[in-house]
Amino acid sequence: MFQKDYILRMIEMIGDLIAALLGLIKKGDLEQAEKILERGYIELLRREASFFQSIPKEKLTTTLLTEHNYENGHLAVLAELFFAEATLSEAQKKLQYSLICYEKSLTLLEFLEQEDKTWSAKREERIDQIKIKIEELQSGKR
């Protein structure tokens, strides 16, 4: 029960973190947004962002679930952190890195879409949003 409560709290916290990050990005305070994002990785997933960045998207779910004992709730949080990092990187004009983060977020969300027993309108909306961003970045329409 403790683990489930912890994951639910993490999911609630990620919403607040994403809102704060997007607000800072909108105001142009990219340095502060970057600090909050890094702190988010550590506080929510107990690892630095570089740990997750080093895992190829093709191995992301398998590595985290089998080798590091993460659960689907952790993957949902990580998907949102990757989304936030992609948005921040896009604002910083790091478009290639932004694309990588969007792709990792999409990989996690699509995995959760298949594995989760409940339908989520919010997750489906986020998947569609990320697909549009990926298409824009790949085509140079940004």
C-alpha positions in Angstrom: 0.0 0.0 0.0 2.8 2.4 0.8 4.3 2.0 -2.7 1.0 2.7 -4.3 0.4 5.8 -2.2 3.9 7.0 -3.0 3.3 6.7 -6.7 0.0 8.5 -6.5 1.7 11.4 -4.7 4.4 11.4 -7.3 1.8 11.7 -10.1 0.1 14.6 -8.3 3.4 16.3 -7.8 4.4 16.0 -11.5 1.4 18.0 -12.5 2.5 20.9 -10.3 6.0 20.6 -11.5 5.0 20.7 -15.2 2.8 23.7 -14.6 5.6 25.6 -12.9 8.1 24.6 -15.6 5.8 25.7 -18.4 5.2 29.0 -16.6 8.9 29.7 -16.3 9.5 28.7 -19.9 6.7 31.1 -21.0 8.3 33.9 -18.9 11.7 33.1 -20.5 13.4 32.0 -17.2 15.0 29.0 -18.8 17.8 28.7 -16.2 15.4 28.4 -13.3 13.2 26.0 -15.3 16.3 23.8 -15.9 17.1 23.8 -12.1 13.5 22.8 -11.2 13.5 20.1 -13.9 16.7 18.5 -12.5 15.4 18.7 -9.0 12.2 17.0 -10.2 14.1 14.0 -11.5 15.9 13.6 -8.2 12.9 14.2 -6.0 10.4 12.1 -7.9 12.6 9.3 -9.3 15.6 9.4 -7.1 18.0 9.7 -10.1 19.6 12.5 -12.0 18.3 13.2 -15.4 21.5 12.0 -17.0 20.7 8.5 -15.9 17.5 8.4 -17.9 19.0 10.3 -20.8 21.7 7.7 -21.2 19.1 4.9 -21.8 18.2 4.4 -25.5 14.5 4.8 -26.2 14.3 1.2 -27.6 15.5 -0.2 -24.2 13.8 2.4 -21.9 10.9 0.4 -20.6 12.7 -2.9 -20.4 15.7 -1.5 -18.6 13.7 0.5 -16.1 11.1 -2.3 -15.3 13.4 -5.3 -15.2 16.8 -3.9 -14.1 15.8 -1.1 -11.8 12.4 -2.3 -10.4 10.4 0.7 -11.6 6.7 0.4 -12.0 4.2 1.8 -14.5 3.6 4.8 -12.2 7.3 5.7 -12.3 7.1 5.4 -16.1 4.2 7.8 -16.2 6.1 10.3 -14.1 9.2 9.9 -16.3 7.2 10.4 -19.5 6.0 13.8 -18.1 9.5 14.7 -17.1 10.8 13.9 -20.6 7.9 16.0 -22.0 8.9 18.9 -19.8 12.6 18.5 -20.8 11.6 18.4 -24.4 9.6 21.6 -24.1 12.5 23.3 -22.2 15.1 22.1 -24.8 12.9 23.4 -27.6 12.8 26.8 -25.9 16.6 26.7 -25.6 16.8 26.0 -29.4 18.2 22.5 -28.7 15.9 21.0 -31.3 17.6 17.7 -31.8 17.7 17.0 -28.1 14.1 18.2 -27.8 13.2 15.6 -30.4 14.9 12.8 -28.5 13.1 13.7 -25.3 9.7 13.9 -27.1 10.4 10.5 -28.6 11.3 9.0 -25.2 8.1 10.5 -23.7 6.1 9.0 -26.5 7.7 5.6 -26.1 6.8 5.5 -22.4 3.2 6.7 -22.9 2.5 4.3 -25.7 3.9 1.5 -23.5 1.6 2.6 -20.7 -1.3 2.8 -23.2 -0.9 -0.9 -24.0 -0.1 -2.1 -20.5 -2.6 -0.1 -18.4 -6.0 -1.5 -17.9 -7.7 1.8 -17.7 -8.2 4.4 -20.5 -6.8 7.8 -19.9 -8.1 10.8 -21.9 -5.2 12.9 -20.6 -2.6 10.3 -21.7 -4.2 10.0 -25.1 -4.2 13.8 -25.5 -0.5 14.0 -24.5 0.3 11.3 -27.0 -1.4 13.3 -29.8 0.4 16.4 -28.6 3.8 14.8 -28.7 3.2 13.2 -32.1 2.5 16.7 -33.5 5.7 18.1 -31.9 7.8 15.3 -33.2 6.4 15.8 -36.7 7.1 19.5 -36.5 10.6 19.0 -35.4 11.3 16.3 -37.9 10.0 18.4 -40.8 11.6 21.6 -39.6 8.2 23.4 -39.4 9.0 24.7 -36.0 
